[in-house]
């Protein structure tokens, strides 16, 4: 049975407890990637040390190949 305003309201089956801060939240409205675990991206980052969104966007650094310059002969002044 929904509670609150609107046709759908808030169903108690959608209420979860955050693994980090123990706050109750509606997992459907959580902005984090791990919606069923954390109430916010801040809790996700604090618990894991990073957010999954940042991890998914991370790119491997491109390895630059440096070309060794040929040694320059020193000019000898007479």
N, CA, C and O atoms as a Maestro MAE file, in Angstrom:
{
 s_m_m2io_version
 :::
 2.0.0
}

f_m_ct {
 s_m_title
 :::
 protein
 m_atom[312] {
  # First column is atom index #
  i_m_mmod_type
  r_m_x_coord
  r_m_y_coord
  r_m_z_coord
  i_m_residue_number
  s_m_chain_name
  s_m_pdb_residue_name
  s_m_pdb_atom_name
  i_m_atomic_number
  :::
  1 25 0.849 -1.183 0.000 1 A "UNK " " N  " 7
  2 3 0.000 0.000 0.000 1 A "UNK " " CA " 6
  3 2 0.890 1.241 0.000 1 A "UNK " " C  " 6
  4 15 1.707 1.413 0.905 1 A "UNK " " O  " 8
  5 25 0.743 2.109 -1.007 2 A "UNK " " N  " 7
  6 3 1.582 3.307 -1.086 2 A "UNK " " CA " 6
  7 2 1.271 4.311 0.023 2 A "UNK " " C  " 6
  8 15 0.135 4.452 0.476 2 A "UNK " " O  " 8
  9 25 2.321 4.993 0.432 3 A "UNK " " N  " 7
  10 3 2.192 6.040 1.446 3 A "UNK " " CA " 6
  11 2 2.635 7.350 0.808 3 A "UNK " " C  " 6
  12 15 3.616 7.369 0.064 3 A "UNK " " O  " 8
  13 25 1.936 8.435 1.080 4 A "UNK " " N  " 7
  14 3 2.334 9.743 0.577 4 A "UNK " " CA " 6
  15 2 1.486 10.206 -0.584 4 A "UNK " " C  " 6
  16 15 0.557 9.517 -1.007 4 A "UNK " " O  " 8
  17 25 1.819 11.402 -1.108 5 A "UNK " " N  " 7
  18 3 1.027 12.002 -2.187 5 A "UNK " " CA " 6
  19 2 1.250 11.306 -3.523 5 A "UNK " " C  " 6
  20 15 2.222 10.574 -3.716 5 A "UNK " " O  " 8
  21 25 0.331 11.554 -4.425 6 A "UNK " " N  " 7
  22 3 0.446 11.011 -5.774 6 A "UNK " " CA " 6
  23 2 -0.192 9.642 -5.894 6 A "UNK " " C  " 6
  24 15 -0.558 9.006 -4.906 6 A "UNK " " O  " 8
  25 25 -0.311 9.216 -7.134 7 A "UNK " " N  " 7
  26 3 -0.955 7.930 -7.399 7 A "UNK " " CA " 6
  27 2 -0.110 6.768 -6.887 7 A "UNK " " C  " 6
  28 15 -0.644 5.792 -6.361 7 A "UNK " " O  " 8
  29 25 1.227 6.877 -7.045 8 A "UNK " " N  " 7
  30 3 2.093 5.783 -6.616 8 A "UNK " " CA " 6
  31 2 2.589 5.965 -5.192 8 A "UNK " " C  " 6
  32 15 2.798 4.982 -4.480 8 A "UNK " " O  " 8
  33 25 2.782 7.215 -4.762 9 A "UNK " " N  " 7
  34 3 3.281 7.466 -3.415 9 A "UNK " " CA " 6
  35 2 4.633 6.821 -3.200 9 A "UNK " " C  " 6
  36 15 5.413 6.674 -4.141 9 A "UNK " " O  " 8
  37 25 4.913 6.438 -1.976 10 A "UNK " " N  " 7
  38 3 6.156 5.765 -1.642 10 A "UNK " " CA " 6
  39 2 5.796 4.391 -1.098 10 A "UNK " " C  " 6
  40 15 5.152 4.281 -0.055 10 A "UNK " " O  " 8
  41 25 6.198 3.378 -1.781 11 A "UNK " " N  " 7
  42 3 5.952 2.014 -1.324 11 A "UNK " " CA " 6
  43 2 7.078 1.630 -0.364 11 A "UNK " " C  " 6
  44 15 8.248 1.873 -0.662 11 A "UNK " " O  " 8
  45 25 6.751 1.049 0.755 12 A "UNK " " N  " 7
  46 3 7.765 0.689 1.741 12 A "UNK " " CA " 6
  47 2 8.728 -0.369 1.219 12 A "UNK " " C  " 6
  48 15 9.818 -0.530 1.766 12 A "UNK " " O  " 8
  49 25 8.347 -1.085 0.181 13 A "UNK " " N  " 7
  50 3 9.254 -2.076 -0.398 13 A "UNK " " CA " 6
  51 2 10.411 -1.410 -1.146 13 A "UNK " " C  " 6
  52 15 11.411 -2.063 -1.444 13 A "UNK " " O  " 8
  53 25 10.282 -0.110 -1.450 14 A "UNK " " N  " 7
  54 3 11.343 0.618 -2.147 14 A "UNK " " CA " 6
  55 2 12.291 1.336 -1.195 14 A "UNK " " C  " 6
  56 15 13.225 2.003 -1.640 14 A "UNK " " O  " 8
  57 25 12.065 1.210 0.098 15 A "UNK " " N  " 7
  58 3 12.911 1.877 1.086 15 A "UNK " " CA " 6
  59 2 14.059 0.943 1.458 15 A "UNK " " C  " 6
  60 15 13.838 -0.200 1.857 15 A "UNK " " O  " 8
  61 25 15.274 1.440 1.325 16 A "UNK " " N  " 7
  62 3 16.488 0.694 1.671 16 A "UNK " " CA " 6
  63 2 17.235 1.463 2.755 16 A "UNK " " C  " 6
  64 15 16.911 2.615 3.043 16 A "UNK " " O  " 8
  65 25 18.230 0.824 3.351 17 A "UNK " " N  " 7
  66 3 19.084 1.456 4.355 17 A "UNK " " CA " 6
  67 2 20.485 1.557 3.758 17 A "UNK " " C  " 6
  68 15 21.041 0.562 3.292 17 A "UNK " " O  " 8
  69 25 21.052 2.763 3.776 18 A "UNK " " N  " 7
  70 3 22.375 3.014 3.205 18 A "UNK " " CA " 6
  71 2 23.435 2.205 3.956 18 A "UNK " " C  " 6
  72 15 23.446 2.169 5.187 18 A "UNK " " O  " 8
  73 25 24.319 1.559 3.202 19 A "UNK " " N  " 7
  74 3 25.381 0.744 3.789 19 A "UNK " " CA " 6
  75 2 26.418 1.592 4.507 19 A "UNK " " C  " 6
  76 15 27.124 1.089 5.380 19 A "UNK " " O  " 8
  77 25 26.524 2.864 4.158 20 A "UNK " " N  " 7
  78 3 27.534 3.742 4.759 20 A "UNK " " CA " 6
  79 2 26.997 4.500 5.965 20 A "UNK " " C  " 6
  80 15 27.587 4.448 7.044 20 A "UNK " " O  " 8
  81 25 25.876 5.208 5.789 21 A "UNK " " N  " 7
  82 3 25.388 6.115 6.842 21 A "UNK " " CA " 6
  83 2 24.141 5.602 7.560 21 A "UNK " " C  " 6
  84 15 23.660 6.243 8.494 21 A "UNK " " O  " 8
  85 25 23.621 4.469 7.138 22 A "UNK " " N  " 7
  86 3 22.435 3.843 7.741 22 A "UNK " " CA " 6
  87 2 21.172 4.696 7.638 22 A "UNK " " C  " 6
  88 15 20.228 4.503 8.403 22 A "UNK " " O  " 8
  89 25 21.154 5.624 6.706 23 A "UNK " " N  " 7
  90 3 19.981 6.455 6.462 23 A "UNK " " CA " 6
  91 2 18.994 5.675 5.599 23 A "UNK " " C  " 6
  92 15 19.400 4.939 4.700 23 A "UNK " " O  " 8
  93 25 17.707 5.833 5.870 24 A "UNK " " N  " 7
  94 3 16.686 5.193 5.030 24 A "UNK " " CA " 6
  95 2 16.437 6.080 3.815 24 A "UNK " " C  " 6
  96 15 16.355 7.302 3.939 24 A "UNK " " O  " 8
  97 25 16.318 5.466 2.645 25 A "UNK " " N  " 7
  98 3 16.121 6.221 1.406 25 A "UNK " " CA " 6
  99 2 15.334 5.387 0.411 25 A "UNK " " C  " 6
  100 15 15.287 4.161 0.511 25 A "UNK " " O  " 8
  101 25 14.716 6.061 -0.550 26 A "UNK " " N  " 7
  102 3 14.011 5.400 -1.650 26 A "UNK " " CA " 6
  103 2 15.057 5.122 -2.728 26 A "UNK " " C  " 6
  104 15 15.565 6.055 -3.349 26 A "UNK " " O  " 8
  105 25 15.378 3.861 -2.954 27 A "UNK " " N  " 7
  106 3 16.470 3.521 -3.858 27 A "UNK " " CA " 6
  107 2 16.228 3.991 -5.285 27 A "UNK " " C  " 6
  108 15 17.188 4.182 -6.032 27 A "UNK " " O  " 8
  109 25 14.971 4.184 -5.688 28 A "UNK " " N  " 7
  110 3 14.687 4.634 -7.058 28 A "UNK " " CA " 6
  111 2 15.131 6.070 -7.281 28 A "UNK " " C  " 6
  112 15 15.344 6.473 -8.425 28 A "UNK " " O  " 8
  113 25 15.276 6.850 -6.218 29 A "UNK " " N  " 7
  114 3 15.658 8.260 -6.339 29 A "UNK " " CA " 6
  115 2 17.121 8.492 -5.979 29 A "UNK " " C  " 6
  116 15 17.566 9.639 -5.940 29 A "UNK " " O  " 8
  117 25 17.864 7.448 -5.721 30 A "UNK " " N  " 7
  118 3 19.277 7.572 -5.370 30 A "UNK " " CA " 6
  119 2 20.084 7.941 -6.612 30 A "UNK " " C  " 6
  120 15 19.931 7.298 -7.650 30 A "UNK " " O  " 8
  121 25 20.943 8.967 -6.530 31 A "UNK " " N  " 7
  122 3 21.728 9.388 -7.691 31 A "UNK " " CA " 6
  123 2 22.972 8.533 -7.932 31 A "UNK " " C  " 6
  124 15 23.661 8.730 -8.933 31 A "UNK " " O  " 8
  125 25 23.266 7.617 -7.063 32 A "UNK " " N  " 7
  126 3 24.470 6.813 -7.186 32 A "UNK " " CA " 6
  127 2 24.290 5.657 -8.163 32 A "UNK " " C  " 6
  128 15 23.162 5.298 -8.503 32 A "UNK " " O  " 8
  129 25 25.384 5.081 -8.610 33 A "UNK " " N  " 7
  130 3 25.338 3.935 -9.512 33 A "UNK " " CA " 6
  131 2 24.842 2.691 -8.775 33 A "UNK " " C  " 6
  132 15 24.094 1.889 -9.335 33 A "UNK " " O  " 8
  133 25 25.255 2.537 -7.534 34 A "UNK " " N  " 7
  134 3 24.825 1.400 -6.715 34 A "UNK " " CA " 6
  135 2 23.592 1.798 -5.915 34 A "UNK " " C  " 6
  136 15 23.657 1.951 -4.695 34 A "UNK " " O  " 8
  137 25 22.485 1.964 -6.597 35 A "UNK " " N  " 7
  138 3 21.254 2.490 -6.015 35 A "UNK " " CA " 6
  139 2 20.728 1.674 -4.848 35 A "UNK " " C  " 6
  140 15 20.157 2.238 -3.915 35 A "UNK " " O  " 8
  141 25 20.905 0.377 -4.876 36 A "UNK " " N  " 7
  142 3 20.360 -0.486 -3.825 36 A "UNK " " CA " 6
  143 2 21.288 -0.580 -2.616 36 A "UNK " " C  " 6
  144 15 20.969 -1.269 -1.647 36 A "UNK " " O  " 8
  145 25 22.446 0.110 -2.661 37 A "UNK " " N  " 7
  146 3 23.420 0.020 -1.576 37 A "UNK " " CA " 6
  147 2 23.657 1.349 -0.885 37 A "UNK " " C  " 6
  148 15 23.736 1.396 0.343 37 A "UNK " " O  " 8
  149 25 23.776 2.458 -1.663 38 A "UNK " " N  " 7
  150 3 24.128 3.760 -1.101 38 A "UNK " " CA " 6
  151 2 23.051 4.797 -1.399 38 A "UNK " " C  " 6
  152 15 22.420 4.769 -2.455 38 A "UNK " " O  " 8
  153 25 22.852 5.712 -0.454 39 A "UNK " " N  " 7
  154 3 21.831 6.747 -0.618 39 A "UNK " " CA " 6
  155 2 22.311 7.893 -1.500 39 A "UNK " " C  " 6
  156 15 21.492 8.597 -2.091 39 A "UNK " " O  " 8
  157 25 23.632 8.096 -1.600 40 A "UNK " " N  " 7
  158 3 24.159 9.208 -2.396 40 A "UNK " " CA " 6
  159 2 25.532 8.846 -2.952 40 A "UNK " " C  " 6
  160 15 26.157 7.872 -2.533 40 A "UNK " " O  " 8
  161 25 25.982 9.653 -3.904 41 A "UNK " " N  " 7
  162 3 27.310 9.452 -4.477 41 A "UNK " " CA " 6
  163 2 28.393 9.718 -3.441 41 A "UNK " " C  " 6
  164 15 29.473 9.130 -3.503 41 A "UNK " " O  " 8
  165 25 28.109 10.598 -2.494 42 A "UNK " " N  " 7
  166 3 29.082 10.890 -1.439 42 A "UNK " " CA " 6
  167 2 29.319 9.656 -0.566 42 A "UNK " " C  " 6
  168 15 30.459 9.367 -0.205 42 A "UNK " " O  " 8
  169 25 28.256 8.931 -0.225 43 A "UNK " " N  " 7
  170 3 28.405 7.706 0.571 43 A "UNK " " CA " 6
  171 2 29.135 6.631 -0.232 43 A "UNK " " C  " 6
  172 15 29.954 5.894 0.317 43 A "UNK " " O  " 8
  173 25 28.843 6.541 -1.517 44 A "UNK " " N  " 7
  174 3 29.519 5.571 -2.375 44 A "UNK " " CA " 6
  175 2 31.012 5.862 -2.441 44 A "UNK " " C  " 6
  176 15 31.833 4.957 -2.293 44 A "UNK " " O  " 8
  177 25 31.362 7.128 -2.665 45 A "UNK " " N  " 7
  178 3 32.770 7.515 -2.761 45 A "UNK " " CA " 6
  179 2 33.487 7.351 -1.419 45 A "UNK " " C  " 6
  180 15 34.642 6.925 -1.386 45 A "UNK " " O  " 8
  181 25 32.816 7.683 -0.315 46 A "UNK " " N  " 7
  182 3 33.428 7.565 1.001 46 A "UNK " " CA " 6
  183 2 33.678 6.100 1.357 46 A "UNK " " C  " 6
  184 15 34.688 5.781 1.984 46 A "UNK " " O  " 8
  185 25 32.785 5.224 0.970 47 A "UNK " " N  " 7
  186 3 32.915 3.818 1.323 47 A "UNK " " CA " 6
  187 2 33.897 3.081 0.409 47 A "UNK " " C  " 6
  188 15 34.700 2.277 0.881 47 A "UNK " " O  " 8
  189 25 33.834 3.350 -0.883 48 A "UNK " " N  " 7
  190 3 34.683 2.648 -1.852 48 A "UNK " " CA " 6
  191 2 35.994 3.366 -2.145 48 A "UNK " " C  " 6
  192 15 36.967 2.735 -2.557 48 A "UNK " " O  " 8
  193 25 36.026 4.671 -1.937 49 A "UNK " " N  " 7
  194 3 37.200 5.456 -2.295 49 A "UNK " " CA " 6
  195 2 37.092 6.036 -3.699 49 A "UNK " " C  " 6
  196 15 37.963 6.795 -4.123 49 A "UNK " " O  " 8
  197 25 36.044 5.689 -4.416 50 A "UNK " " N  " 7
  198 3 35.780 6.186 -5.764 50 A "UNK " " CA " 6
  199 2 34.320 5.905 -6.067 50 A "UNK " " C  " 6
  200 15 33.662 5.151 -5.350 50 A "UNK " " O  " 8
  201 25 33.813 6.516 -7.135 51 A "UNK " " N  " 7
  202 3 32.456 6.199 -7.579 51 A "UNK " " CA " 6
  203 2 32.565 5.316 -8.817 51 A "UNK " " C  " 6
  204 15 33.519 5.436 -9.586 51 A "UNK " " O  " 8
  205 25 31.610 4.449 -9.007 52 A "UNK " " N  " 7
  206 3 31.635 3.597 -10.190 52 A "UNK " " CA " 6
  207 2 31.506 4.409 -11.464 52 A "UNK " " C  " 6
  208 15 32.065 4.043 -12.498 52 A "UNK " " O  " 8
  209 25 30.772 5.510 -11.395 53 A "UNK " " N  " 7
  210 3 30.623 6.388 -12.561 53 A "UNK " " CA " 6
  211 2 31.985 6.925 -13.000 53 A "UNK " " C  " 6
  212 15 32.293 6.943 -14.192 53 A "UNK " " O  " 8
  213 25 32.802 7.363 -12.035 54 A "UNK " " N  " 7
  214 3 34.145 7.860 -12.353 54 A "UNK " " CA " 6
  215 2 35.026 6.740 -12.894 54 A "UNK " " C  " 6
  216 15 35.829 6.958 -13.802 54 A "UNK " " O  " 8
  217 25 34.875 5.552 -12.339 55 A "UNK " " N  " 7
  218 3 35.654 4.404 -12.795 55 A "UNK " " CA " 6
  219 2 35.292 4.027 -14.227 55 A "UNK " " C  " 6
  220 15 36.169 3.676 -15.016 55 A "UNK " " O  " 8
  221 25 34.016 4.095 -14.566 56 A "UNK " " N  " 7
  222 3 33.586 3.767 -15.924 56 A "UNK " " CA " 6
  223 2 34.055 4.799 -16.938 56 A "UNK " " C  " 6
  224 15 34.308 4.465 -18.096 56 A "UNK " " O  " 8
  225 25 34.173 6.046 -16.513 57 A "UNK " " N  " 7
  226 3 34.611 7.109 -17.428 57 A "UNK " " CA " 6
  227 2 36.128 7.195 -17.540 57 A "UNK " " C  " 6
  228 15 36.653 7.843 -18.446 57 A "UNK " " O  " 8
  229 25 36.828 6.544 -16.622 58 A "UNK " " N  " 7
  230 3 38.289 6.628 -16.610 58 A "UNK " " CA " 6
  231 2 38.867 5.980 -17.856 58 A "UNK " " C  " 6
  232 15 38.405 4.927 -18.296 58 A "UNK " " O  " 8
  233 25 39.874 6.614 -18.416 59 A "UNK " " N  " 7
  234 3 40.538 6.071 -19.592 59 A "UNK " " CA " 6
  235 2 41.980 5.770 -19.239 59 A "UNK " " C  " 6
  236 15 42.599 6.456 -18.427 59 A "UNK " " O  " 8
  237 25 42.489 4.748 -19.856 60 A "UNK " " N  " 7
  238 3 43.891 4.420 -19.627 60 A "UNK " " CA " 6
  239 2 44.773 5.504 -20.248 60 A "UNK " " C  " 6
  240 15 44.466 6.010 -21.327 60 A "UNK " " O  " 8
  241 25 45.848 5.855 -19.582 61 A "UNK " " N  " 7
  242 3 46.740 6.868 -20.163 61 A "UNK " " CA " 6
  243 2 47.409 6.331 -21.430 61 A "UNK " " C  " 6
  244 15 47.790 5.163 -21.504 61 A "UNK " " O  " 8
  245 25 47.540 7.196 -22.404 62 A "UNK " " N  " 7
  246 3 48.180 6.820 -23.659 62 A "UNK " " CA " 6
  247 2 49.687 6.890 -23.453 62 A "UNK " " C  " 6
  248 15 50.222 7.900 -22.995 62 A "UNK " " O  " 8
  249 25 50.348 5.816 -23.792 63 A "UNK " " N  " 7
  250 3 51.800 5.778 -23.615 63 A "UNK " " CA " 6
  251 2 52.461 6.471 -24.800 63 A "UNK " " C  " 6
  252 15 52.276 6.089 -25.955 63 A "UNK " " O  " 8
  253 25 53.219 7.479 -24.483 64 A "UNK " " N  " 7
  254 3 53.915 8.216 -25.526 64 A "UNK " " CA " 6
  255 2 55.277 7.575 -25.765 64 A "UNK " " C  " 6
  256 15 56.019 7.298 -24.823 64 A "UNK " " O  " 8
  257 25 55.590 7.348 -27.014 65 A "UNK " " N  " 7
  258 3 56.887 6.775 -27.360 65 A "UNK " " CA " 6
  259 2 57.795 7.937 -27.710 65 A "UNK " " C  " 6
  260 15 57.544 8.693 -28.649 65 A "UNK " " O  " 8
  261 25 58.850 8.056 -26.936 66 A "UNK " " N  " 7
  262 3 59.766 9.157 -27.214 66 A "UNK " " CA " 6
  263 2 60.835 8.675 -28.191 66 A "UNK " " C  " 6
  264 15 61.413 7.598 -28.043 66 A "UNK " " O  " 8
  265 25 61.064 9.492 -29.160 67 A "UNK " " N  " 7
  266 3 62.105 9.188 -30.134 67 A "UNK " " CA " 6
  267 2 63.397 9.775 -29.605 67 A "UNK " " C  " 6
  268 15 63.493 10.969 -29.317 67 A "UNK " " O  " 8
  269 25 64.388 8.905 -29.483 68 A "UNK " " N  " 7
  270 3 65.663 9.403 -28.978 68 A "UNK " " CA " 6
  271 2 66.320 10.257 -30.057 68 A "UNK " " C  " 6
  272 15 66.439 9.846 -31.211 68 A "UNK " " O  " 8
  273 25 66.737 11.435 -29.662 69 A "UNK " " N  " 7
  274 3 67.400 12.336 -30.598 69 A "UNK " " CA " 6
  275 2 68.828 11.826 -30.842 69 A "UNK " " C  " 6
  276 15 69.498 11.326 -29.938 69 A "UNK " " O  " 8
  277 25 69.253 11.971 -32.072 70 A "UNK " " N  " 7
  278 3 70.611 11.560 -32.377 70 A "UNK " " CA " 6
  279 2 71.578 12.501 -31.682 70 A "UNK " " C  " 6
  280 15 71.338 13.706 -31.609 70 A "UNK " " O  " 8
  281 25 72.668 11.951 -31.173 71 A "UNK " " N  " 7
  282 3 73.614 12.836 -30.473 71 A "UNK " " CA " 6
  283 2 74.183 13.890 -31.430 71 A "UNK " " C  " 6
  284 15 74.567 13.595 -32.562 71 A "UNK " " O  " 8
  285 25 74.221 15.099 -30.941 72 A "UNK " " N  " 7
  286 3 74.715 16.206 -31.737 72 A "UNK " " CA " 6
  287 2 76.219 16.305 -31.517 72 A "UNK " " C  " 6
  288 15 76.689 16.385 -30.382 72 A "UNK " " O  " 8
  289 25 76.966 16.298 -32.616 73 A "UNK " " N  " 7
  290 3 78.426 16.416 -32.510 73 A "UNK " " CA " 6
  291 2 78.760 17.830 -32.096 73 A "UNK " " C  " 6
  292 15 78.255 18.798 -32.663 73 A "UNK " " O  " 8
  293 25 79.617 17.934 -31.101 74 A "UNK " " N  " 7
  294 3 80.000 19.275 -30.621 74 A "UNK " " CA " 6
  295 2 80.956 19.903 -31.620 74 A "UNK " " C  " 6
  296 15 81.863 19.247 -32.131 74 A "UNK " " O  " 8
  297 25 80.748 21.133 -31.879 75 A "UNK " " N  " 7
  298 3 81.613 21.851 -32.814 75 A "UNK " " CA " 6
  299 2 82.882 22.255 -32.057 75 A "UNK " " C  " 6
  300 15 82.836 22.779 -30.944 75 A "UNK " " O  " 8
  301 25 83.999 21.990 -32.704 76 A "UNK " " N  " 7
  302 3 85.292 22.361 -32.079 76 A "UNK " " CA " 6
  303 2 85.743 23.647 -32.741 76 A "UNK " " C  " 6
  304 15 85.918 23.723 -33.957 76 A "UNK " " O  " 8
  305 25 85.923 24.650 -31.907 77 A "UNK " " N  " 7
  306 3 86.383 25.936 -32.427 77 A "UNK " " CA " 6
  307 2 87.898 25.920 -32.518 77 A "UNK " " C  " 6
  308 15 88.571 25.549 -31.557 77 A "UNK " " O  " 8
  309 25 88.450 26.321 -33.678 78 A "UNK " " N  " 7
  310 3 89.926 26.348 -33.821 78 A "UNK " " CA " 6
  311 2 90.568 27.474 -33.065 78 A "UNK " " C  " 6
  312 15 91.790 27.619 -33.093 78 A "UNK " " O  " 8
  :::
 }
 m_bond[311] {
  # First column is bond index #
  i_m_from
  i_m_to
  i_m_order
  :::
  1 1 2 1
  2 2 3 1
  3 3 4 2
  4 3 5 1
  5 5 6 1
  6 6 7 1
  7 7 8 2
  8 7 9 1
  9 9 10 1
  10 10 11 1
  11 11 12 2
  12 11 13 1
  13 13 14 1
  14 14 15 1
  15 15 16 2
  16 15 17 1
  17 17 18 1
  18 18 19 1
  19 19 20 2
  20 19 21 1
  21 21 22 1
  22 22 23 1
  23 23 24 2
  24 23 25 1
  25 25 26 1
  26 26 27 1
  27 27 28 2
  28 27 29 1
  29 29 30 1
  30 30 31 1
  31 31 32 2
  32 31 33 1
  33 33 34 1
  34 34 35 1
  35 35 36 2
  36 35 37 1
  37 37 38 1
  38 38 39 1
  39 39 40 2
  40 39 41 1
  41 41 42 1
  42 42 43 1
  43 43 44 2
  44 43 45 1
  45 45 46 1
  46 46 47 1
  47 47 48 2
  48 47 49 1
  49 49 50 1
  50 50 51 1
  51 51 52 2
  52 51 53 1
  53 53 54 1
  54 54 55 1
  55 55 56 2
  56 55 57 1
  57 57 58 1
  58 58 59 1
  59 59 60 2
  60 59 61 1
  61 61 62 1
  62 62 63 1
  63 63 64 2
  64 63 65 1
  65 65 66 1
  66 66 67 1
  67 67 68 2
  68 67 69 1
  69 69 70 1
  70 70 71 1
  71 71 72 2
  72 71 73 1
  73 73 74 1
  74 74 75 1
  75 75 76 2
  76 75 77 1
  77 77 78 1
  78 78 79 1
  79 79 80 2
  80 79 81 1
  81 81 82 1
  82 82 83 1
  83 83 84 2
  84 83 85 1
  85 85 86 1
  86 86 87 1
  87 87 88 2
  88 87 89 1
  89 89 90 1
  90 90 91 1
  91 91 92 2
  92 91 93 1
  93 93 94 1
  94 94 95 1
  95 95 96 2
  96 95 97 1
  97 97 98 1
  98 98 99 1
  99 99 100 2
  100 99 101 1
  101 101 102 1
  102 102 103 1
  103 103 104 2
  104 103 105 1
  105 105 106 1
  106 106 107 1
  107 107 108 2
  108 107 109 1
  109 109 110 1
  110 110 111 1
  111 111 112 2
  112 111 113 1
  113 113 114 1
  114 114 115 1
  115 115 116 2
  116 115 117 1
  117 117 118 1
  118 118 119 1
  119 119 120 2
  120 119 121 1
  121 121 122 1
  122 122 123 1
  123 123 124 2
  124 123 125 1
  125 125 126 1
  126 126 127 1
  127 127 128 2
  128 127 129 1
  129 129 130 1
  130 130 131 1
  131 131 132 2
  132 131 133 1
  133 133 134 1
  134 134 135 1
  135 135 136 2
  136 135 137 1
  137 137 138 1
  138 138 139 1
  139 139 140 2
  140 139 141 1
  141 141 142 1
  142 142 143 1
  143 143 144 2
  144 143 145 1
  145 145 146 1
  146 146 147 1
  147 147 148 2
  148 147 149 1
  149 149 150 1
  150 150 151 1
  151 151 152 2
  152 151 153 1
  153 153 154 1
  154 154 155 1
  155 155 156 2
  156 155 157 1
  157 157 158 1
  158 158 159 1
  159 159 160 2
  160 159 161 1
  161 161 162 1
  162 162 163 1
  163 163 164 2
  164 163 165 1
  165 165 166 1
  166 166 167 1
  167 167 168 2
  168 167 169 1
  169 169 170 1
  170 170 171 1
  171 171 172 2
  172 171 173 1
  173 173 174 1
  174 174 175 1
  175 175 176 2
  176 175 177 1
  177 177 178 1
  178 178 179 1
  179 179 180 2
  180 179 181 1
  181 181 182 1
  182 182 183 1
  183 183 184 2
  184 183 185 1
  185 185 186 1
  186 186 187 1
  187 187 188 2
  188 187 189 1
  189 189 190 1
  190 190 191 1
  191 191 192 2
  192 191 193 1
  193 193 194 1
  194 194 195 1
  195 195 196 2
  196 195 197 1
  197 197 198 1
  198 198 199 1
  199 199 200 2
  200 199 201 1
  201 201 202 1
  202 202 203 1
  203 203 204 2
  204 203 205 1
  205 205 206 1
  206 206 207 1
  207 207 208 2
  208 207 209 1
  209 209 210 1
  210 210 211 1
  211 211 212 2
  212 211 213 1
  213 213 214 1
  214 214 215 1
  215 215 216 2
  216 215 217 1
  217 217 218 1
  218 218 219 1
  219 219 220 2
  220 219 221 1
  221 221 222 1
  222 222 223 1
  223 223 224 2
  224 223 225 1
  225 225 226 1
  226 226 227 1
  227 227 228 2
  228 227 229 1
  229 229 230 1
  230 230 231 1
  231 231 232 2
  232 231 233 1
  233 233 234 1
  234 234 235 1
  235 235 236 2
  236 235 237 1
  237 237 238 1
  238 238 239 1
  239 239 240 2
  240 239 241 1
  241 241 242 1
  242 242 243 1
  243 243 244 2
  244 243 245 1
  245 245 246 1
  246 246 247 1
  247 247 248 2
  248 247 249 1
  249 249 250 1
  250 250 251 1
  251 251 252 2
  252 251 253 1
  253 253 254 1
  254 254 255 1
  255 255 256 2
  256 255 257 1
  257 257 258 1
  258 258 259 1
  259 259 260 2
  260 259 261 1
  261 261 262 1
  262 262 263 1
  263 263 264 2
  264 263 265 1
  265 265 266 1
  266 266 267 1
  267 267 268 2
  268 267 269 1
  269 269 270 1
  270 270 271 1
  271 271 272 2
  272 271 273 1
  273 273 274 1
  274 274 275 1
  275 275 276 2
  276 275 277 1
  277 277 278 1
  278 278 279 1
  279 279 280 2
  280 279 281 1
  281 281 282 1
  282 282 283 1
  283 283 284 2
  284 283 285 1
  285 285 286 1
  286 286 287 1
  287 287 288 2
  288 287 289 1
  289 289 290 1
  290 290 291 1
  291 291 292 2
  292 291 293 1
  293 293 294 1
  294 294 295 1
  295 295 296 2
  296 295 297 1
  297 297 298 1
  298 298 299 1
  299 299 300 2
  300 299 301 1
  301 301 302 1
  302 302 303 1
  303 303 304 2
  304 303 305 1
  305 305 306 1
  306 306 307 1
  307 307 308 2
  308 307 309 1
  309 309 310 1
  310 310 311 1
  311 311 312 2
  :::
 }
}
